[in-house]
Amino acid sequence: MSAETTFPAGTFAPAPGRGRPGRMLAAHTRIEALLILRHGEQALLTLIIPLALLIGLSTLPIGSLPEPRVNSVMPRILALAVMSTAFTGQAIALGFDRRYGVLKRLAATALPRWTLICGRVLATLLVVALQAVVLGIAAALLGWTPSVAGLLAAVPLLVLGTLTFGAAGVLVGGALRAEIVLALANAIWFVLLLAGGLALPASDLPGPIAAVAGVLPSGALAEALDAALTGGAFPGPVPLAVLAGWAVVAGWIASRTTKLI
């Protein structure tokens, strides 16, 4: 048989060649989401701590909140869940992926670079959606009764918050050593939890700290979600501008500092 002989399509299976972009994106998104959910530390950050804080802050007399307390607590805990997944979790995962050469090896595969990026983003959004459902069920059992309009307004806010904190996570995890990322990401998480308008509303914080909390992404997201879920209306332009500003600045810096190794 001549070396130039061609075979009809379908003779050999599986057919060699790059897969369809949609299937590659779906497969990579699934893998990234499973990696997040299977990681013990990620589960602690994404579900266990937010659930514990939701129950504790809704049932214990901490801070001056109207009854039912869960109505004021739920928006801040949702913001905390987004920060935990999109910032802390992604920063640590990216830092250690760089350390062990995962990104370098993925870049050498047939996966396009946009697939690698979009897969991580979509996986993070899927985990945030799962968090929102679990926390929403727990909050409903504690007496939370949001309006339909408030829930619809919260969806784009969660997406914007995820992108904002995700850009910040890439900024931290893409340029520093894994050990530094681990310490720094957790330190920032604690600072934003205590002084960023999450554990307590900004109105209950000391004057200077309350002023700073409003320009932090955590405080802006908490304020925006509170307007949507408690007030049933889309938030004003200030928290949205703060979130968008952080997303643009962090994304721009990250695009110039992120390394594969």
DRENGU-799366 format. One record per residue (C-alpha): residue number from 1; residue in one letter; chain; x, y, z. Coordinates in nm, 2 decimals, always signed. Layout:
REM residues N
PT; NUM; A; A; X; Y; Z
...
//
This chain:
REM residues 261
PT; 1; M; A; +0.00; +0.00; +0.00
PT; 2; S; A; +0.13; +0.34; -0.09
PT; 3; A; A; +0.23; +0.57; +0.19
PT; 4; E; A; +0.02; +0.83; +0.02
PT; 5; T; A; -0.30; +0.62; +0.05
PT; 6; T; A; -0.57; +0.81; +0.24
PT; 7; F; A; -0.84; +0.64; +0.44
PT; 8; P; A; -1.21; +0.75; +0.45
PT; 9; A; A; -1.32; +0.96; +0.75
PT; 10; G; A; -1.42; +0.75; +1.04
PT; 11; T; A; -1.18; +0.46; +0.97
PT; 12; F; A; -0.99; +0.52; +1.29
PT; 13; A; A; -1.14; +0.60; +1.62
PT; 14; P; A; -1.08; +0.81; +1.81
PT; 15; A; A; -0.99; +1.06; +1.54
PT; 16; P; A; -0.67; +1.25; +1.62
PT; 17; G; A; -0.68; +1.63; +1.64
PT; 18; R; A; -0.78; +1.91; +1.86
PT; 19; G; A; -1.13; +1.88; +2.02
PT; 20; R; A; -1.41; +2.12; +1.97
PT; 21; P; A; -1.36; +2.45; +2.17
PT; 22; G; A; -1.69; +2.41; +2.35
PT; 23; R; A; -1.61; +2.06; +2.47
PT; 24; M; A; -1.26; +2.16; +2.58
PT; 25; L; A; -1.39; +2.45; +2.77
PT; 26; A; A; -1.66; +2.24; +2.94
PT; 27; A; A; -1.41; +1.97; +3.03
PT; 28; H; A; -1.16; +2.22; +3.18
PT; 29; T; A; -1.43; +2.40; +3.37
PT; 30; R; A; -1.55; +2.07; +3.52
PT; 31; I; A; -1.19; +1.97; +3.63
PT; 32; E; A; -1.13; +2.32; +3.78
PT; 33; A; A; -1.46; +2.31; +3.97
PT; 34; L; A; -1.39; +1.96; +4.10
PT; 35; L; A; -1.04; +2.06; +4.22
PT; 36; I; A; -1.19; +2.35; +4.41
PT; 37; L; A; -1.46; +2.13; +4.58
PT; 38; R; A; -1.23; +1.84; +4.66
PT; 39; H; A; -0.97; +2.06; +4.84
PT; 40; G; A; -1.01; +2.05; +5.21
PT; 41; E; A; -0.89; +2.41; +5.28
PT; 42; Q; A; -1.11; +2.54; +5.00
PT; 43; A; A; -1.42; +2.36; +5.15
PT; 44; L; A; -1.34; +2.53; +5.48
PT; 45; L; A; -1.32; +2.87; +5.32
PT; 46; T; A; -1.60; +2.84; +5.08
PT; 47; L; A; -1.87; +2.67; +5.29
PT; 48; I; A; -1.79; +2.58; +5.65
PT; 49; I; A; -1.68; +2.92; +5.77
PT; 50; P; A; -1.95; +3.12; +5.59
PT; 51; L; A; -2.22; +2.88; +5.72
PT; 52; A; A; -2.08; +2.90; +6.08
PT; 53; L; A; -2.07; +3.28; +6.06
PT; 54; L; A; -2.42; +3.30; +5.90
PT; 55; I; A; -2.57; +3.09; +6.19
PT; 56; G; A; -2.37; +3.26; +6.46
PT; 57; L; A; -2.42; +3.62; +6.35
PT; 58; S; A; -2.79; +3.55; +6.29
PT; 59; T; A; -2.86; +3.40; +6.63
PT; 60; L; A; -2.62; +3.58; +6.87
PT; 61; P; A; -2.66; +3.94; +6.98
PT; 62; I; A; -2.35; +4.07; +6.80
PT; 63; G; A; -2.38; +4.43; +6.68
PT; 64; S; A; -2.70; +4.64; +6.65
PT; 65; L; A; -2.91; +4.47; +6.38
PT; 66; P; A; -3.29; +4.48; +6.33
PT; 67; E; A; -3.49; +4.16; +6.36
PT; 68; P; A; -3.47; +3.92; +6.19
PT; 69; R; A; -3.10; +3.96; +6.20
PT; 70; V; A; -3.05; +3.71; +5.92
PT; 71; N; A; -3.18; +3.97; +5.67
PT; 72; S; A; -2.88; +4.20; +5.75
PT; 73; V; A; -2.63; +3.92; +5.79
PT; 74; M; A; -2.70; +3.72; +5.47
PT; 75; P; A; -2.57; +3.99; +5.22
PT; 76; R; A; -2.24; +4.02; +5.41
PT; 77; I; A; -2.19; +3.65; +5.43
PT; 78; L; A; -2.26; +3.61; +5.06
PT; 79; A; A; -1.99; +3.87; +5.00
PT; 80; L; A; -1.75; +3.68; +5.23
PT; 81; A; A; -1.82; +3.36; +5.03
PT; 82; V; A; -1.74; +3.53; +4.71
PT; 83; M; A; -1.42; +3.67; +4.85
PT; 84; S; A; -1.32; +3.33; +4.99
PT; 85; T; A; -1.36; +3.15; +4.67
PT; 86; A; A; -1.26; +3.40; +4.41
PT; 87; F; A; -0.98; +3.57; +4.59
PT; 88; T; A; -0.83; +3.36; +4.87
PT; 89; G; A; -0.89; +3.02; +4.71
PT; 90; Q; A; -0.78; +3.12; +4.36
PT; 91; A; A; -0.48; +3.31; +4.48
PT; 92; I; A; -0.35; +3.01; +4.68
PT; 93; A; A; -0.44; +2.76; +4.40
PT; 94; L; A; -0.26; +2.97; +4.14
PT; 95; G; A; +0.04; +3.02; +4.36
PT; 96; F; A; +0.09; +2.65; +4.41
PT; 97; D; A; +0.00; +2.57; +4.04
PT; 98; R; A; +0.29; +2.79; +3.94
PT; 99; R; A; +0.52; +2.63; +4.20
PT; 100; Y; A; +0.46; +2.28; +4.08
PT; 101; G; A; +0.47; +2.37; +3.71
PT; 102; V; A; +0.10; +2.30; +3.64
PT; 103; L; A; +0.05; +2.62; +3.44
PT; 104; K; A; +0.36; +2.56; +3.23
PT; 105; R; A; +0.24; +2.21; +3.15
PT; 106; L; A; -0.11; +2.32; +3.06
PT; 107; A; A; +0.03; +2.59; +2.83
PT; 108; A; A; +0.21; +2.31; +2.64
PT; 109; T; A; -0.11; +2.12; +2.57
PT; 110; A; A; -0.36; +2.17; +2.29
PT; 111; L; A; -0.58; +2.38; +2.52
PT; 112; P; A; -0.59; +2.74; +2.40
PT; 113; R; A; -0.49; +3.00; +2.66
PT; 114; W; A; -0.84; +3.15; +2.65
PT; 115; T; A; -0.98; +2.81; +2.75
PT; 116; L; A; -0.75; +2.79; +3.05
PT; 117; I; A; -0.86; +3.14; +3.17
PT; 118; C; A; -1.23; +3.10; +3.10
PT; 119; G; A; -1.23; +2.75; +3.25
PT; 120; R; A; -1.11; +2.89; +3.58
PT; 121; V; A; -1.35; +3.18; +3.57
PT; 122; L; A; -1.65; +2.96; +3.49
PT; 123; A; A; -1.55; +2.71; +3.76
PT; 124; T; A; -1.53; +2.99; +4.02
PT; 125; L; A; -1.87; +3.11; +3.91
PT; 126; L; A; -2.01; +2.76; +3.95
PT; 127; V; A; -1.88; +2.73; +4.30
PT; 128; V; A; -2.01; +3.07; +4.39
PT; 129; A; A; -2.35; +2.97; +4.26
PT; 130; L; A; -2.33; +2.65; +4.47
PT; 131; Q; A; -2.24; +2.86; +4.78
PT; 132; A; A; -2.53; +3.10; +4.72
PT; 133; V; A; -2.77; +2.81; +4.70
PT; 134; V; A; -2.64; +2.64; +5.02
PT; 135; L; A; -2.62; +2.97; +5.21
PT; 136; G; A; -2.97; +3.07; +5.08
PT; 137; I; A; -3.12; +2.75; +5.21
PT; 138; A; A; -2.96; +2.79; +5.55
PT; 139; A; A; -3.07; +3.15; +5.57
PT; 140; A; A; -3.43; +3.06; +5.47
PT; 141; L; A; -3.43; +2.81; +5.76
PT; 142; L; A; -3.33; +3.10; +5.99
PT; 143; G; A; -3.61; +3.32; +5.87
PT; 144; W; A; -3.47; +3.50; +5.56
PT; 145; T; A; -3.74; +3.60; +5.31
PT; 146; P; A; -3.59; +3.80; +5.02
PT; 147; S; A; -3.80; +3.94; +4.74
PT; 148; V; A; -3.78; +3.80; +4.39
PT; 149; A; A; -3.66; +4.14; +4.26
PT; 150; G; A; -3.38; +4.14; +4.52
PT; 151; L; A; -3.27; +3.79; +4.42
PT; 152; L; A; -3.26; +3.88; +4.05
PT; 153; A; A; -3.06; +4.20; +4.13
PT; 154; A; A; -2.81; +4.00; +4.33
PT; 155; V; A; -2.71; +3.77; +4.04
PT; 156; P; A; -2.51; +4.03; +3.84
PT; 157; L; A; -2.37; +4.16; +4.16
PT; 158; L; A; -2.23; +3.82; +4.25
PT; 159; V; A; -2.08; +3.79; +3.90
PT; 160; L; A; -1.92; +4.13; +3.92
PT; 161; G; A; -1.79; +4.05; +4.27
PT; 162; T; A; -1.65; +3.72; +4.15
PT; 163; L; A; -1.46; +3.89; +3.87
PT; 164; T; A; -1.33; +4.16; +4.09
PT; 165; F; A; -1.20; +3.93; +4.36
PT; 166; G; A; -1.08; +3.69; +4.10
PT; 167; A; A; -0.87; +3.96; +3.94
PT; 168; A; A; -0.72; +4.04; +4.28
PT; 169; G; A; -0.65; +3.67; +4.34
PT; 170; V; A; -0.46; +3.64; +4.01
PT; 171; L; A; -0.27; +3.95; +4.11
PT; 172; V; A; -0.15; +3.80; +4.44
PT; 173; G; A; -0.11; +3.44; +4.32
PT; 174; G; A; +0.04; +3.51; +3.98
PT; 175; A; A; +0.35; +3.70; +4.09
PT; 176; L; A; +0.46; +3.58; +4.44
PT; 177; R; A; +0.61; +3.26; +4.57
PT; 178; A; A; +0.35; +3.00; +4.69
PT; 179; E; A; +0.45; +3.03; +5.06
PT; 180; I; A; +0.41; +3.41; +5.05
PT; 181; V; A; +0.08; +3.38; +4.87
PT; 182; L; A; -0.05; +3.14; +5.13
PT; 183; A; A; +0.03; +3.38; +5.42
PT; 184; L; A; -0.07; +3.70; +5.24
PT; 185; A; A; -0.40; +3.57; +5.10
PT; 186; N; A; -0.51; +3.44; +5.44
PT; 187; A; A; -0.40; +3.76; +5.61
PT; 188; I; A; -0.59; +3.98; +5.36
PT; 189; W; A; -0.90; +3.75; +5.41
PT; 190; F; A; -0.89; +3.81; +5.79
PT; 191; V; A; -0.84; +4.18; +5.75
PT; 192; L; A; -1.13; +4.22; +5.51
PT; 193; L; A; -1.35; +3.99; +5.73
PT; 194; L; A; -1.29; +4.20; +6.05
PT; 195; A; A; -1.24; +4.55; +5.90
PT; 196; G; A; -1.39; +4.53; +5.55
PT; 197; G; A; -1.76; +4.54; +5.64
PT; 198; L; A; -1.82; +4.17; +5.64
PT; 199; A; A; -1.83; +4.04; +6.00
PT; 200; L; A; -2.00; +4.37; +6.11
PT; 201; P; A; -2.17; +4.63; +5.90
PT; 202; A; A; -1.96; +4.93; +5.82
PT; 203; S; A; -2.20; +5.14; +6.04
PT; 204; D; A; -2.09; +4.94; +6.35
PT; 205; L; A; -1.72; +4.99; +6.28
PT; 206; P; A; -1.51; +5.27; +6.43
PT; 207; G; A; -1.52; +5.60; +6.22
PT; 208; P; A; -1.19; +5.57; +6.02
PT; 209; I; A; -1.23; +5.20; +5.96
PT; 210; A; A; -1.59; +5.25; +5.85
PT; 211; A; A; -1.47; +5.51; +5.60
PT; 212; V; A; -1.21; +5.28; +5.46
PT; 213; A; A; -1.45; +4.98; +5.44
PT; 214; G; A; -1.66; +5.16; +5.19
PT; 215; V; A; -1.38; +5.18; +4.93
PT; 216; L; A; -1.27; +4.82; +4.97
PT; 217; P; A; -1.41; +4.56; +4.74
PT; 218; S; A; -1.55; +4.36; +5.03
PT; 219; G; A; -1.74; +4.66; +5.17
PT; 220; A; A; -1.87; +4.76; +4.83
PT; 221; L; A; -2.00; +4.41; +4.75
PT; 222; A; A; -2.16; +4.38; +5.09
PT; 223; E; A; -2.33; +4.72; +5.05
PT; 224; A; A; -2.45; +4.64; +4.70
PT; 225; L; A; -2.59; +4.30; +4.80
PT; 226; D; A; -2.75; +4.45; +5.11
PT; 227; A; A; -2.93; +4.71; +4.88
PT; 228; A; A; -3.05; +4.42; +4.66
PT; 229; L; A; -3.14; +4.15; +4.91
PT; 230; T; A; -3.26; +4.38; +5.20
PT; 231; G; A; -3.40; +4.67; +5.01
PT; 232; G; A; -3.51; +4.48; +4.70
PT; 233; A; A; -3.36; +4.74; +4.47
PT; 234; F; A; -3.05; +4.76; +4.25
PT; 235; P; A; -2.77; +4.94; +4.43
PT; 236; G; A; -2.65; +5.29; +4.36
PT; 237; P; A; -2.35; +5.37; +4.14
PT; 238; V; A; -2.09; +5.41; +4.42
PT; 239; P; A; -2.05; +5.05; +4.52
PT; 240; L; A; -2.06; +4.94; +4.15
PT; 241; A; A; -1.79; +5.19; +4.06
PT; 242; V; A; -1.57; +5.07; +4.35
PT; 243; L; A; -1.60; +4.71; +4.24
PT; 244; A; A; -1.54; +4.79; +3.87
PT; 245; G; A; -1.24; +5.01; +3.97
PT; 246; W; A; -1.08; +4.73; +4.17
PT; 247; A; A; -1.15; +4.48; +3.89
PT; 248; V; A; -0.99; +4.70; +3.62
PT; 249; V; A; -0.68; +4.80; +3.83
PT; 250; A; A; -0.62; +4.45; +3.97
PT; 251; G; A; -0.67; +4.29; +3.63
PT; 252; W; A; -0.44; +4.54; +3.45
PT; 253; I; A; -0.16; +4.49; +3.70
PT; 254; A; A; -0.21; +4.11; +3.70
PT; 255; S; A; -0.18; +4.10; +3.32
PT; 256; R; A; +0.16; +4.24; +3.35
PT; 257; T; A; +0.30; +4.06; +3.66
PT; 258; T; A; +0.15; +3.70; +3.63
PT; 259; K; A; +0.42; +3.44; +3.57
PT; 260; L; A; +0.38; +3.07; +3.46
PT; 261; I; A; +0.64; +2.95; +3.71
//
